Amino acid sequence: MSAFLEIRNLCVTLKGGAPILRKVS
C-alpha cells in the first residue's frame, strides 16, 4: 500500500510539482 501511494505521489509531483519546483528554483 505504501509503495502504491508513493508511486502516485511521485506521478503527482512530476506532473504538478515540476513547474512549481522550476519556479521556486
N, C-alpha and C positions, 0 to 999 in steps of 0.2 A: 504493500500500500504506500509506504514511504517513497519507494522508487517511482511509483506512478505519479505521485504528487510532485516529486522533484522534476520529473521529465516535463510535466505540464507547466510547472513554474518556469523551467528553462525556456520552453516554447514561448510563453507569455513574455518573458523578459527579453528574448531575442526579437520578438515581433513588436512589442510595445515599449521595450526598455532601451533598445539600441539608439533610437533618436534622442531619447532623454539623456542617455549617457554621453552621446556625442555633443549635445548642447551644453551639458554640465562641464564636460572636459573641454 
